[in-house]
Structure formats: structure tokens, C-alpha cells
Amino acid sequence: MNIAVLIKLVPDLVEELEIDATGTALDTTWLRLIINEVDEHALEQALLLKERGGGDVTVVTAEGDGAEDVLYAAAAKGSDRLIRLRGISFEDAPGNHTLARVFAAVLRDLEPDLVLTGVQAHNDLDGSLGPLLAEEMGMPYVGYLSGVQTEDGVCRVMKEYPGGLAAEMEIALPAVLGIQASEEPPRYLAISRIRQAMKTATIVDREAEQPDTTGAPGVISMFTPEVGEAATMLTGADDEVAARIVEILSEQGLL
């Protein structure tokens, strides 16, 4: 089983995000990028499939601050091949249409049986990467998955729906899957194992094809949301709080 995992780096929302002088993008001077959370689940699912049925796991990401750390961490967890694409970076915030074309060019050479990616990222502007990539590759796609099993060229997936519903589906390989949650939490990784991987693992650098930026929306402006008034906490006995809620709703014309 040849499995490819696509990793996106996204802005760390814990950090203070600043808008640059153009007013249309984030200031990358102090921007810290981290692995997209659900992409980490996609990697974990790939490693689980490898451990159950054998095969290779190839991790692909774009260049930039943090990319090397992510790749070495993937190697320490059990990934077999690490590919970093030169000429395109997440600091430049390329749209998913662009990323899909760039990743597809690499994947055609790898000829994977399965391509796993996180189902979404918090900075997606032009759709999720998975279905756009599947269209480029001419492969079927299923997203919002929480379980994957493979056997005899058939892939069985568990797809989640709103309302606590789930469906088990079969999808012919090769295919692209959007992972929402791996069957097990992403494995803990000691820093000593990452340091060891830095000595033994090899990152293969590949030049990305000239990015085609068509299809993505253009950002006209970015701004910080206005701060609203602070909330008013209601205290007192239950009947007093209930009476005050009715009074507030009446004042707003909702009753």
C-alpha cells in the first residue's frame, strides 16, 4: 500500500495576528506556522494503515518556516519518505486551487494507492484541498472520515454526518480521503526521537511546478473585527433571572 499524506502549515491562532501594510494579507514577519490539526490526524491514520497492512507512507509539504520540523516529526513517527516542495510556501498563502495543482504534479510521479489529507483548514478560502486534488488527479473523494480500512484493493471508510449519524462506505482505489479524526489520537512524540530522525531521515527537495493561481478568490481587504460591548452576567434566584431575561427580550422587541 503506497500512501501519501499532504500536510498544510497554518497560522498559529494562539499568536497575535497582524495585518500587513497592504491591508490584504497577514504580516508574515512574526507569523508562526504550525501543522494543520486535522492533517496531523491524516498522518496518524496513514501510519495506522501501514502498521496494519504494510506499505510506505510519503509525507509532502511546501517549504517555509516549520516545514522541516514537521517532516522530521513525521519521520520519527514512522513515515518512510519526506518531500519538501521548493518554490511555493504557506507564508505566501496560496489558495487550495493552486496547492491542488502543485501537489497533483508530485503525486502523479508517486502513483499512490491512497492520498490522505485533513478535511479542512481554518484558513481555507477557496474550498477544501481534498476534493480539488481529487479532481486534478481524476480520483474519487470522500471526506469527513473517522475510520479507514483497506483490503484487496477496496477501501472501507466511516463517514460522519450531522446529528450523530455515520455511514460505512466502500471506495475503489486509488482515492483521495479527507480525514476529520484518526481512529486513534495522534501519537505522542518525544523530542529525543525527533532529534534522532534529524540525523537519520532524509528530506527530498523537489522544485514545484510554476504555480497556477487561477480559481482562488482575491482578498480585497482584511480588518480586525470591532469589539462589542461586554456581556452582562445575570445573578440572583432562578425566578429573578428568568424575569430579567423576559424583560430584556421584551426591550429588544423579541417578545
C-alpha positions as CSV (number, residue, x, y, z in Angstrom):
1,M,0.0,0.0,0.0
2,N,1.5,3.3,-1.2
3,I,0.1,6.1,1.0
4,A,0.7,9.8,0.5
5,V,-0.1,12.4,3.2
6,L,-0.4,16.1,2.3
7,I,0.5,18.5,5.1
8,K,-0.5,22.1,5.3
9,L,1.0,24.6,7.7
10,V,-1.4,27.2,9.0
11,P,-1.1,30.3,11.2
12,D,-1.0,29.6,14.9
13,L,-4.2,31.2,16.3
14,V,-2.6,31.4,19.7
15,E,-0.3,34.1,18.4
16,E,-1.3,37.7,17.8
17,L,-2.0,38.0,14.1
18,E,-1.2,41.3,12.4
19,I,-2.4,42.7,9.1
20,D,0.4,43.9,6.7
21,A,0.7,47.3,5.2
22,T,-1.3,46.3,2.1
23,G,-4.4,45.5,4.2
24,T,-5.0,42.4,2.2
25,A,-2.8,39.7,4.0
26,L,-1.3,38.8,7.3
27,D,2.0,40.2,8.2
28,T,4.4,37.2,7.9
29,T,7.3,39.0,9.8
30,W,6.4,37.4,13.1
31,L,3.8,34.8,11.8
32,R,4.2,31.4,13.3
33,L,3.1,28.4,11.3
34,I,2.1,25.1,12.7
35,I,0.8,21.8,11.3
36,N,-2.9,21.9,10.4
37,E,-4.6,19.9,13.2
38,V,-6.6,17.6,11.0
39,D,-3.6,17.0,8.8
40,E,-1.9,15.5,11.8
41,H,-4.9,13.1,12.1
42,A,-4.5,12.3,8.4
43,L,-0.8,11.3,9.1
44,E,-1.8,9.2,12.1
45,Q,-4.4,7.4,10.0
46,A,-1.8,6.7,7.4
47,L,0.6,5.2,9.9
48,L,-2.2,3.0,11.4
49,L,-2.9,1.7,7.9
50,K,0.8,1.0,7.4
51,E,1.1,-0.8,10.7
52,R,-2.0,-3.0,10.0
53,G,-1.3,-3.9,6.3
54,G,2.3,-2.8,5.5
55,G,3.3,-0.3,2.8
56,D,5.0,3.0,2.7
57,V,3.9,6.5,3.9
58,T,5.2,9.5,2.0
59,V,4.7,13.0,3.5
60,V,4.6,16.0,1.2
61,T,4.5,19.7,2.2
62,A,5.6,23.0,0.9
63,E,8.8,24.9,2.0
64,G,8.9,27.5,4.7
65,D,9.5,28.0,8.4
66,G,8.3,25.0,10.3
67,A,8.2,22.6,7.3
68,E,11.5,20.9,8.2
69,D,10.3,20.3,11.8
70,V,7.0,18.8,10.6
71,L,8.8,16.5,8.2
72,Y,11.3,15.2,10.8
73,A,8.5,14.7,13.2
74,A,6.7,12.6,10.6
75,A,9.8,10.5,10.1
76,A,10.1,10.0,13.8
77,K,6.6,8.7,13.9
78,G,7.2,6.2,11.2
79,S,6.9,7.9,7.8
80,D,9.2,6.4,5.1
81,R,9.7,9.3,2.6
82,L,9.7,13.1,3.2
83,I,9.2,15.6,0.3
84,R,9.5,19.3,0.6
85,L,8.4,21.4,-2.4
86,R,10.6,24.4,-3.3
87,G,9.2,27.4,-5.0
88,I,5.9,27.6,-3.1
89,S,5.4,28.4,0.6
90,F,2.5,28.7,3.0
91,E,3.7,32.2,4.1
92,D,2.5,33.3,0.7
93,A,-0.9,31.9,1.5
94,P,-1.6,30.2,-1.9
95,G,-5.2,29.1,-2.4
96,N,-6.1,25.5,-2.4
97,H,-6.7,25.5,-6.2
98,T,-3.0,26.4,-6.6
99,L,-1.9,23.8,-3.9
100,A,-4.0,21.1,-5.6
101,R,-2.3,21.6,-8.9
102,V,1.2,21.7,-7.4
103,F,0.6,18.6,-5.2
104,A,-1.0,16.7,-8.0
105,A,2.1,17.1,-10.2
106,V,4.2,15.4,-7.5
107,L,1.6,12.7,-6.7
108,R,1.4,11.6,-10.3
109,D,5.0,10.5,-10.1
110,L,4.5,8.8,-6.7
111,E,1.4,6.8,-8.0
112,P,-0.2,6.4,-4.5
113,D,-3.0,4.0,-3.7
114,L,-4.3,6.4,-1.2
115,V,-3.9,10.1,-0.6
116,L,-4.9,11.4,2.8
117,T,-5.3,15.0,3.8
118,G,-7.1,16.8,6.6
119,V,-10.7,17.6,5.7
120,Q,-10.2,21.3,6.1
121,A,-8.0,24.1,7.5
122,H,-9.0,27.3,9.3
123,N,-7.5,29.5,6.6
124,D,-9.2,27.8,3.6
125,L,-10.7,30.5,1.3
126,D,-11.5,28.6,-1.9
127,G,-12.7,25.2,-0.8
128,S,-11.1,22.2,0.8
129,L,-7.9,20.8,-0.6
130,G,-9.1,17.2,-0.8
131,P,-11.8,17.4,-3.4
132,L,-9.8,19.9,-5.5
133,L,-6.9,17.5,-5.5
134,A,-9.1,14.5,-6.4
135,E,-10.5,16.4,-9.4
136,E,-6.9,17.2,-10.6
137,M,-5.9,13.5,-10.1
138,G,-9.1,12.0,-11.6
139,M,-9.7,10.1,-8.4
140,P,-12.8,9.6,-6.2
141,Y,-13.0,11.6,-3.0
142,V,-14.8,11.0,0.3
143,G,-14.4,13.5,3.2
144,Y,-15.2,13.9,6.9
145,L,-13.9,10.5,7.8
146,S,-13.2,9.0,11.2
147,G,-12.1,5.5,10.2
148,V,-10.3,3.8,7.2
149,Q,-9.8,0.1,6.5
150,T,-8.2,-1.4,3.3
151,E,-8.4,-4.9,1.9
152,D,-8.0,-6.4,-1.5
153,G,-7.9,-3.1,-3.4
154,V,-11.1,-1.9,-1.7
155,C,-11.2,0.9,1.0
156,R,-13.9,1.0,3.6
157,V,-14.4,4.3,5.3
158,M,-16.5,5.6,8.1
159,K,-18.1,9.0,7.2
160,E,-19.7,11.2,9.7
161,Y,-22.9,13.2,9.2
162,P,-24.6,15.9,11.3
163,G,-26.9,14.7,14.1
164,G,-24.6,11.9,15.3
165,L,-25.1,9.8,12.1
166,A,-22.4,7.8,10.4
167,A,-22.2,5.7,7.2
168,E,-19.8,2.9,6.2
169,M,-18.8,3.2,2.5
170,E,-16.6,1.3,0.1
171,I,-14.4,3.3,-2.3
172,A,-12.3,1.9,-5.1
173,L,-8.6,2.6,-5.1
174,P,-6.7,4.9,-5.8
175,A,-8.6,7.5,-4.0
176,V,-8.3,10.8,-2.0
177,L,-9.7,10.8,1.5
178,G,-10.4,13.8,3.8
179,I,-9.7,12.8,7.4
180,Q,-11.6,14.5,10.2
181,A,-10.3,12.3,13.0
182,S,-8.0,9.3,13.0
183,E,-9.1,6.1,14.7
184,E,-6.6,6.8,17.5
185,P,-5.3,10.1,18.7
186,P,-2.1,11.3,17.1
187,R,0.8,9.6,18.8
188,Y,2.9,11.3,21.4
189,L,6.4,12.1,20.2
190,A,9.4,12.6,22.5
191,I,11.8,15.3,21.4
192,S,14.7,12.8,21.5
193,R,13.1,10.8,18.7
194,I,12.8,13.9,16.5
195,R,16.5,14.6,17.1
196,Q,17.3,11.1,16.1
197,A,15.2,11.5,13.0
198,M,17.1,14.6,12.1
199,K,20.3,12.5,12.0
200,T,18.9,9.6,10.0
201,A,16.0,10.8,7.9
202,T,16.4,12.5,4.5
203,I,14.2,15.3,3.2
204,V,14.0,15.2,-0.6
205,D,13.6,18.7,-2.1
206,R,11.7,19.0,-5.3
207,E,11.0,22.1,-7.4
208,A,7.3,22.8,-7.6
209,E,5.8,23.4,-10.9
210,Q,5.1,27.1,-11.8
211,P,2.1,27.8,-9.6
212,D,-1.2,28.3,-11.5
213,T,-3.0,30.8,-9.2
214,T,-6.3,30.9,-11.1
215,G,-9.5,29.8,-9.4
216,A,-8.8,31.4,-6.0
217,P,-10.7,34.4,-4.7
218,G,-8.9,37.7,-4.4
219,V,-8.7,39.3,-0.9
220,I,-9.9,42.9,-1.2
221,S,-9.3,43.9,2.4
222,M,-8.6,42.4,5.9
223,F,-9.6,44.1,9.1
224,T,-9.8,43.5,12.8
225,P,-13.4,42.9,14.0
226,E,-14.9,45.6,16.1
227,V,-15.0,44.9,19.8
228,G,-18.6,44.8,21.0
229,E,-20.0,45.6,24.4
230,A,-19.1,43.3,27.3
231,A,-21.7,40.7,28.3
232,T,-23.9,41.4,31.3
233,M,-24.0,38.5,33.8
234,L,-27.4,37.9,35.4
235,T,-27.3,36.9,39.1
236,G,-29.9,36.1,41.7
237,A,-32.5,33.5,42.2
238,D,-33.8,31.5,39.2
239,D,-37.2,33.3,39.1
240,E,-35.4,36.7,39.2
241,V,-33.0,35.7,36.4
242,A,-35.9,34.4,34.3
243,A,-37.9,37.6,34.8
244,R,-34.9,39.7,33.8
245,I,-34.4,37.6,30.6
246,V,-38.1,38.2,29.7
247,E,-37.6,41.9,30.4
248,I,-34.5,42.1,28.1
249,L,-36.2,40.2,25.3
250,S,-39.2,42.5,25.5
251,E,-36.9,45.6,25.4
252,Q,-35.4,44.2,22.2
253,G,-38.8,43.6,20.6
254,L,-38.4,39.9,20.6
255,L,-41.4,39.2,22.7
